[in-house]
């Protein structure tokens, strides 16, 4: 289903270019508000949270204005992790939740993630309906002066989110005696993260907790895990935790400083949940999940299904097959028992809960050997270049070269102007040759 504005994870792009500007965000708000207003005749409510990008100050008022102009009441929450918004959308019985964020992208990008009343991301079908309203005549959807929505700021969103997280675990659960390095990427988790772990008794060494509007994801967070690796070794911590800009991703390192990616986290959780009889059905990964993970799960007699890239598609598969664990190598991990979308802090709590009896992270993780994997991101002007004859021929040639020795995946990024080339093989020389063949055709 081809969409005009929405990608694999909401709407995203460079600020004041294309669709990411105040004028367009007013229309996004008006269209989304109109769609949900039409589901019921009574006045509806929307809640809005954001990460720490400077552009949030220009985009949020425009979005609020559009929603209120459609007749929706709006509550703004300020900086809050994405799953915090999803959880509060459900708790407050709001008709929709909107997160203003560009996730792991640099500060100059921004965008939207939309959530339904059940805390789930909107389906492709609903997004298409909203797009249709966006492109229609604006004036016909504007409310009368006496039916405009009201707007209110709520200051306790992070505290309420932390309470919801802690309720998922025993009251006796604490982290006393544990030293944690936490990198919040100067993003949405900079308040909730340190406060959560400190409230449970841990000694927290916090980095990436001084956002200035321009330093979100800037050589910090889950895309730069070397920071936590160095800090864990320096402070002799038990574990390192790195979030991304909206705190829906998590990457770890053990007490020795070894990086632990999303696939290793999923493997550890699947093994543990199966032993505790908590795992339902199996595990959902993506086309990017390491083949080593798939082999490991098979060896543990755990079913494994691949979904398209994007945690929304992972969740859809989980719901369809009634699985309660899924995620991506990048650290988007969905604990279906507790949440409707990826949540770095929630996953961290579940992992810390398993380590609470003095277990070492190095013993609990690294449960399978990864197949060597290379990912190349090629910046392009037009992502449809992968459909041109020259690139198709290069992909075919590369696939023939690597046949029976590995696999290749070439896809458009759903969040950036890039083509992503991923390959896996124990033959690293052959793998590099195949990827270079495709890369040259794109350039």
Protein Blocks (a to p, Z undefined) as FASTA:
>chain_A
ZZfklcfeojaddehiajlcfklmmmmmmmmmmmmmmmpmbdcdddddddfbfklmmmmm
mmmmmmmmnopacddebjadfklmmmmmmmnopabdcdddehjacfkbccdddddfkopa
cdfklmmmmmmmmmmcfklmpccfklcccddddfklmmmmmmmmmmmpcfklccehiacd
ddehhpaklmmmmmmmmmnopacddehiacghjmgoiagajllmmlmmmmmmmnopabdc
dddfkopaccdddfkopacdfklmmmmmmmmmmmnopaghiacddfklcfklmmmmmmno
pacddddedjklmmmmmmmnopabdcdfkopacdfklmcbdcfklmmmmmmmmmmnopaf
klmgombccddddddddddfblklmmpmklmmmmmmmmmmmgoiaccdddddfkbccddd
ddddfblmlmmmmmmmmmmmmZZ
